[in-house]
Amino acid sequence: MSAFTFNITLLFLITILCFSVLGIQIIYILLFLLGFAKDEKDALQPAHPVSIIVCAHDEEVNLRELIPLLLTQDHPEFEVIIVEDRCNDGTYDYLREMTATHNQLKWYGWCTNQITSMERNLV
């Protein structure tokens, strides 16, 4: 076998290998993009409800920034649950104000400056 024939055979094998790899990459990209395609029946099905739970202790400053961002979600059915633990700042007043104006916001917890331990046992 001459060197010329060997080089052509090698070039032919490299070309086949390159086209094979290219074909595999094209198939992978197509499958990847098809994964993002939505069926019409999926678009008609209602979305599952989502609950966002936030724990807070003396977090009034952070909650004033976080809660408006959470309430701007584009998910059709969601709720934001704030669980606060004995706040000593203005968290109680802020959460009371926000839960009165937003139906998606729910608030659970106690504030030491608002509820006595005796009242906690009655709730």
N, C-alpha and C positions, 0 to 999 in steps of 0.2 A: 504494500500500500504506500503510495507516495505521500509526501508531505502536503501537497496541494489537495489531494482527496481527503486526507485527514482533517485539514483546516476547514474544508467545505462541510464535512460531516459534523465537526464540532460546532461550526457556525449554525448549521441546521438544527442541532440539538438545543443550542442556546436559544435560538429563535422560538422553537416549540415550547421550551421552558418559560420564556418571557410571556408568550401569549397565554399559556396555561395560568400563570400567576395573575396576569391581567384579567383573564376571564373569571377567575375565582374572586378577585377584588370587585369586579363589576357585579357579580351575583351577590356578594356580601352587601354592597352598598344598596342594591335594589331591595334586598330583604330587610335591611335596616330602615330604609325609607318607607317600605310597605307597613312596617310595624307602627308607624305614626299615622297611617291612614285610618280614618274612622268610618265604621259602617253607619249607614243611615239608621239602622235599628238601634245601634248603641247611642246615637245622638238623641233618639226619642225616649230612651229610658231615663227615669229620674236619677239624679245623683244621690249617692249615699250621704246621709247627714254626717257632719264632722263636728267634734267637740274639741276646742282648744282650752287646755287647762293651764292656768298661771298661778303659781304659789307666790305669795307676797307677805313680807313682814317689814313695815315701815318703808314702803316703796312708793310713796305718793309721787315723787318727782319722776321716777321711771314709768309708773303707770300712766301718768299724764301724757307721756310720749308714746307708750306702747299701745294702749287701748284704742286710740283713734286709728292707728295702723292696722290693728287686728279687725276692726269693724269695717274696714274698706275692702275686705276679701271679696272676690268675685264668685266664690262658690255659692250656689243657690240656697243651700240649706246648711247653716252652721250656727254654733253657739260658742260664746267665750265665757268660760267659768273662771272666776277669780276666787281663789281660796286664800283668805288672809288670816294671819295668826297674831292676834293681840297687838294691833297697830298702836303706836303712840304719836303718830303725826296726823296729818289731815287726810289720810287714806279713807277713813270711814266716811267723811263728808263727800269726798270726791266720788267714791263708789256709789253712795246713795244717790247722788246727783246723776251719775251716768246710767245706773240701772233704771232710773225713772224715765229716761229719755230714749233708751235703746232696748228693744225687745230681745236682741240676740245676746245681751250681756246678763249673766247671772252671777250672783255674789254670795259666797258662804264664808262665815267666820265671825270672829269676835273682836271688838276693840275695847281695850281696858279702860279708856277714858269715856266710854259711852255706856257700857253694860257692866253691872256689878256681878260678882261671882254668884250671888244669890239668884239674880235674874237668869244667869246662864243655866242653872239647874232646873229652872221652870220651863225653859224652851224645849 
